[in-house]
Amino acid sequence: MSVQSLTPPQDITWTRMSFSRDMIDTNFADGVFGPKWRPSLAVYFYVVPEEETADAYPNSRIVYLKLTCSITGWNPSEALRDAHLTAKQSGSFDDLQSTLWEVITASGWASKYWPCLGAIMQVAVYPNDPQGVAPDDYPYIMDFEPKKRELFEAVTEGSEVLSGTTDTTSLSKGSTSVKSTEYSGSAGFKIGAFGASASTKTNKSDTTVTQNQTDTSREARETLSRTTSSSQMYQLFNGYHLGSNRALFVVAPRPHTVSNPSQTEFNLIDGERKLEGIQEVFLVIHMPRSMAGFCVQAGLDTGHETTTVAPAYTVRMKPRDNDDFPDDHTLPPDPPDPPPETPVKQLVITRRVIQSCGTFDENGNFILRQVLEPRRPPDMVVGEVAWPVRPTRSRLRSAPNDASVKSDVANTLNLQQSLINRSMLDVASSVTYEARSFVESDVFKSLVANAVRTANISLNTLANKGYLNRRLSGLLTKNQVTTLGQLFSNPKVGPEAADAVASRSSIIDKLLRSARPLDE
């Protein structure tokens, strides 16, 4: 029988297991760094020594994992550069396609920063050799931290209170129970000479009881085995599926609040709140000692927003449901299909996935082995959605001191954020959207459609190259639609409108057909 000595808690010595390989800059001499705005993730592991768990778990291993996600905005310029290079090397790159890519590059939207407005983190643990392993014998997650962060707002005129997580995690001597890292602040109000305040609970591990003499050092030696630090964002957070071999974590920006004018002014800076920073999750994994090794797969979905002018004939994305904005709200519902020239917000949901495996040697050491991951786009699109823009900044500029306007703007931003959050969850739940590269997404095609409205390419040239039906080209010319730019700028093209609308999407598909990325 092993006996744990009363040694001070030790820091966990993490070893990197898997990471986003495309974020490694391997060219020192060029003086250029890799992609700046691309979310990334990494997984670290630590195998608890067998002598520390032999009594409590004689037939099991305990492994600690740390999932680290860098949640950032996104810039599609790298994806466009790679697609352009693929098109040039395809052997079927003609002068019209070259002109189109010049127009896309000159339009400028690819150089903008697309902020992140939602994130979903996932991690799963598998047997190294799943052959013959029953679900009961799969590794499973015993505990993880943080579990949640929520927003509490005082009913009175007080400040918002967000339950948060500390940056230090501790484990008990049993090695499988994680000390809660959740804490919350306090709220209060004051009206004239009268006021009140209330403190919410905190789960910090260094809390002591008044009038009791304690030996902090001895208490730590008796109760804690190891500690580690983690980075947390000041945003909403929820974890799911504890007790299975996988876990899912949803991160969303906290909503805007309008408790008092000064707070409203602070909360409405730069419109929607964005997700920017590092979010880490600590996990305790249980697996049978007879298991030769294990594999880890982690994924990060991030939703990135861009704004464009609505070409209703090319935005072929999920329409906005009427209940996205409640009927009883003071804001009137928007039409399901925005007319041309209407600003439209578009959300592109990308996914990053990393994988790694390893085996245990005769001494219980975990030996990593290289895993040949499937070839996939570095920013695989797994969902997209569009919705009409509701005015916020223009309303604030027109009435900067009107409290009711500020309240309505905050409500509008919250409703839009709610739509984004639900869209992210819908994508995570749906199996109807086929994952694709960004240049194959409808958002990309709609942005291209806006860009080509300045293209001075004759419809006769398009017909000669096979991009447009010759009969339709002649009919459009009779209606004073003679160039590609006019075709995409003019929503009304006479009696041939239906065929013309259909031709727009077909032309975009044909012009981009040589820019397909490598197969997954």
N, C-alpha and C positions, 0 to 999 in steps of 0.2 A: 504494500500500500504506500503510495507516494504522499508526502506531506509537503505542502507549500510553505516555504519559509516566509517570515514576515519581512520581506524586502520591500523597499520603496517601489511604487509603480514605475514601470519603465515605458519609455516612448516606443511605439510600434515602428519597427524598421521596415518600411514599405519597399517592395520591389515592383517595378513597372512590368505589367503583363501584356498589355495591348494598348495601342494608341493610333491616332489618325496619321498614317504614314505620309500622306501627301502634304502635311504641314512641316515636314522636315526639310530644311534648306540644305541641299547637298552640294551647292556650287559656291564655294568661298570666293573664287577669283572674280566673279562678275560684279560684285558690289551691289547686288540687288537681292532683296529678301523675298520670301514666298508670299502667298496670298495673305493680305492683312485682314480682310473681312470675310471670314469663312468659319462657322462654328466648328469646334473640334472636341474630342473627348479622349479620355484615357482611363485605364483600369489598373489598379495596383493590388497586390496580394500580400498576405502574411500568414504563414502556417503556424498555428499555435503549437509549441512543443508538446509532444505526447505526454511527458511526465506531468504537465500541468492539467491535463484533462483525463488522465488514466482512471481516476476514481469515479468521476461523474459520468464520463462517456468512455467506458472501456472498449467498446467496439466501434468507435466513431472517431472521425477527425473533425477539428474545428478550424475553419479558415476565415480570415478576415479579408474583406474586399473593400476597396474605396473607388467609387466612381466619380471622376472629375470631369465636368463639362464646362467648356468655355462657350458661353452663350453670347453671341455677337450679332450685329447686323450682317448684311450680305451684299456683295457686289457681283453682278453677273459678268463683268468684263472678262474674267478668266475663261468662263464657259463659252463666251462668244469668240474669244481668240482661238480656243481649241476647235470650235465648230468651223470657224473660217479656214483654219489650217486643214481640217479633215476634208472640207469641200474642195480646196485647191488640189489636194492629193487624190481626189476621187477619180480623176480622169474624164469627168463629164462636166467640168466647170466651164460655163460659157460666159460670154461678155455680159449678158443680162444678169446673171447671178453675181458677177463681179460688181456690176453697177449697184445691185441691191445691197451688197455688203458695204459698199462705200456709203450708201445712204444710211444704213443702220449705224455705222460707226460715227457718221457726222451728226446723227440725231441727238446724241449726248445723254440719253437716258441710261445707257449702260455704265456711265461713269458715276452715277449717283449712288449714295449709300442707302440701302433698303433696310430700315430698322426692323428689329425682331420684336414681335408683339405677343408671342406665345411660344411655349416649349413643352415637349413631352420627352422625358428620359425613360429608357427601358434597359434592363439588365437581366440576363438569364444565365443559369449555370447548368451544365449538362455533364453526363459521364463521358470520360475520354473515349470509351468504346461502348456505345449504347446497345450493342448486340446482346440480346438476352437479359437486359436489365429491366425489371418491372418498374412501373411508376412509383411503387412504394419504396423502392431502393434508390430513387433519384436523389441527388443533393437537394436540400431545401433551405430557404432563408429563415433563420430563427428570429432575427431581429434586424431592424435598420433604424438609423437616425439621420436626418430629422424625419418625423412622421407627418407633421403638418405645420403650417403657419397660416393664421387667419387674421382677418381685420375686424376690430371691434371699434364702434364709434359710439361715444356717449350720447344719450338721449338729449342731454342738456347741451348748452353751447360749450362744448369741450373740444379738445383736439382728438385726432384719430389715434387709435392704439393698435399696434400690430404685434401679435405674438411672434416672437422671433426665436432664433436658435443661437446658442453660444458657439464660439469657435473652438471649443475644447470638448472632446468626448472621452469618457472614462469607462472602463469595464470592471466589473466586480471580480473577486477572486475565482468565481465559477467560470469566468472567461467567456460566457455566452450572454450575459445580461448587460445591455448598454445603458449607461446613465442617460436619462432624458436630457436633451439639450434645449428643450423648449422653455421660453420665458415670455412674459408679457410686461408691458409697462404700466403706467398709471394714468388716470384721467381725472379731471376736476373742472370746476367752473367757479366764477366769482361775479356776483351782481351787486354793485355798490359795496356796502360794508358786509355783505353776507356771501359766504362761499362754502364749498364742500369739496372734498377730494376722496378718492378711493384708490387703494392699491390692489393690483391683481397678483395672482400667485406667481412665484418663481420657483424653478426646479434646479437652481444652481447647486452644485454638489458641495460648495463650501459654506452653506448656510449653517450657522450655529444657534443653539438655543440660549436665550438670555438666562443668566444666573447659573449656568452649568459650566464648570471648568472642563475644557476638553484639550486633549493632546492631538492637535491636527496631524502632526507627523505620524503618530502611532495609528490614528484612525485611518489615514491613507494606506499605511502598510497592511492593516487588517482587512480593509474592504476593497481596495483597488489593486488590479494586476497590471494594467497597461493604460496608457493615455495616448491620444493623438489629436492633432489640430486639423480643422477643416474650414473652408471658406464658404460663407453663406450670403445669399443676396437678400435684400430687404424687399421681398416680393412674396405673394401668396404661393403656397406649396401644399401639395397633398400626395401621400404615398398609398399604394394599393398592393394587394395580393401577398401579404405577409403569410408565410407558411407554405408557399409553393416554391418552385425552382426559379421563379421569375418575379420581378417587381417592376411596377410602373409608377412614375412620378410626374405630376402635372404642375408646371410652373406658370403662373399668370401674373401680370402686373396688378398691383393693388388699385382699386377704383379711386376716382376723384371724389373728394368730399367738400362740402360747402358749409362747414360749421361756423366760420366767421370770415369776414372779408379778407383779412390778411392771409389766412390759410388758403382761401379760394385763389387769391392771386398767385400764391406759391404753387398750388397744385395744377394750375392751368398753364404753366410755362411749357411752351412748345407742343401744345396739343396732347396727343395720347402719351401715356407712360410706356416706356420701352423696357425690354429686358436686356440688360447689359451687365456682364460680369461672370464670375465663376461660382458654380453651384456644385457642392460635393455631397456625396451620400456615403455613409459608413454602413456596411452590411456584415452580418455574422452568418456564415454558411456551415451547415451540418451535412456530413456525408459519411457513408459506411467506410470503416477502415479497410475493408477488402477491396475498395475501388482503386484501380490502378492509377487514376488521374482524373482530371476534370477539364472542361472547356468553358469559356466565358464568351458570351456575345452581348454587346452593348450597342444601343442605338440612341440617337438624338434627333428628334423632329423639331424644326424651328419654322415659325411662320413669319415671312418677310413681306412688308407692305410697299407697294408702289402706287402712284397715282397717274392716270392717263385720261385722255379724252375719249369718251365712249363711242367707238364705232359699233353700234348695236348689231351690225351684220357680221362681226368677227368675234365678239366676245361670246364664246360658246361654253360658258362655265355655268356652275350651279346658280340658278336664279335665287333671288332673295325671297324667302317665304314671307307671307303677310304678317305672320306672328313674330317676326324678328324684332319688330318695334310694336309694342302693345297698342291696341286701338284706343285704350282709355288714357294713353299718354297725350300730353298737350301737343306734341309734334304730329303733323299729319302724315299718313303713310305715303311712301314713295310708290310710283308706278313700278310694276315688276320688271319692265324693260326700259332702261333709260334711253331717251332720244339721243341722236347724234349730237356731238359737241358738249354733252353733259360730263362733268368730271366724274370719274369712277375710280374707286380704290380697289386694288387687286391684291390678293394675298397668295403668295407662293409658299407652299409647305415643302421644305426639303428634308431629306433624311441622310444622316451619316451613320454608318455601321462599322464596328470593329469586332474582330474575332481573334481568339488565341486559345491554345491548348497546352497541356503539360502533363507529366507523369511523376509519380513518387519513386525515388530510388529505395534501396534496401535500408537506408538510414532515415527515411522519412523526409528527405529533402525534395522539394518540388523543382523539377527540371523542365524549363520551357522548351517547346519545340515550335519551329516556324510553321505557320498555317498558310496555305495558299488560298487567299481570299478570292472570291469570285470577282471578275472584272466588272466594275460598275462605275457610272459617272460619279465624280467626287461630290456633286450636289444633286442627288437623285430627287426629282420632284414626285411627291406622293399624294399631292392634292392641291387644288386651287379654287378660289372663290372670288366673286366680285360683288360690290354693292355701291349704290350711289353715294356720293360725298354729301354730307350734311354740313352746312356752314357753321364754323366755330370761331376761327380767328377774325373773320370779317365782322361778325356780330360783336366780338369784344372790342374791335377797333371803333365801331360805330357808337358803342355805349360803354366806355371803359369803367364807369363808376356805377353802373346800374346793377344792383344786387340780383334782381330777377333775371336779367340777361346772363349773368355769371352762373346762376343756378341752372338755367336751361341749358347752357353750354356744357356744364359739368354733367348733367343728365344725358345729353347727346353723346358725349365722349364715353360715358359708362355704357350706354346702350350699344354703341359701336364696338366697345371692347367686349361686351357680352356676346355679340355676334361673332367676333373673332374667336373667343374662347370656345363657343359651341361648335364653330366650324372646325377648329382643331380636333375636338373630341369626336365630331362626326367622321373626320378623315381617319382617325385612329380606330373607329368602329366599323368603317365601311370596307368592303372588298370589291367595290365596283370601279374604283379608279385604278387603272393600270399604271404602275410606276414608269417614269420616262425621264429622259434628260431634259434640261431646261429648254433647249432649242426645239424640242418636240411638244412643249406645253402650249396651251391656249393663251396664257398670259403673254408669252413671247410672241406668238403670232399676232395678237392684238396690238402689241407695241410696234411690231414691224408694219402692221397695217396703218398705224398712225404716221410712221416714218415715211412710208412710200407716198404719202399724199403730196409730197414735194417732188416726186420723181417725174421727170419729163421724158418718159418712154412711151412711144406711140403704141396704140392698140394694134395697129397693123404689124408692127415689129413683133409684138407678143404672139399674134396669130401665126406669123411666119415661123416662129420658133416653137410652135406647138403648145404655148402656155394658155391660149385662149381660142375658143371656137371661132372660126372665121365668119360664120353666119352672124353670131352674136356681135363680133367686132364691127361688122358692117351696120347692124341695126343701132349699136351704140353711137357710131360715128354720125349717123343721121340725126341723133338727138344731141349733137354737139358735145359728146363725150369722146374725146380723141386720144387721151393719154392715160397712163396708169394712175397718175396723181389725181386726175379728174374722176376716174372710176371709183377711187377710194374716198374722195372728198364729197361727191355728190350723192346724197341718199336717194334722190328721185331721178330716175333715168328713163322716164317714159313707160310705155306699155311693156317693155322688156325688163322691168324692175326685178321681178322674181328671179329670172335667169341671171341678171347682172349681180344680184346679191349672192347667189350661189357661186358665181364665177370668182368672186373675190377670195373666198376661202380656198378654192381650187388653185388659184394662181399662187397664193402664198405657199401652199403645200408643194407645188411643183418647183417654185423658185428655191425652196429650202431642201429639196429632196437629196441633194448631194452633201448636206451638212450633217448627216446622221452620225452619231458617235459610235464608238466601238461597242459591239454586242456585249451584253452583261455575261 
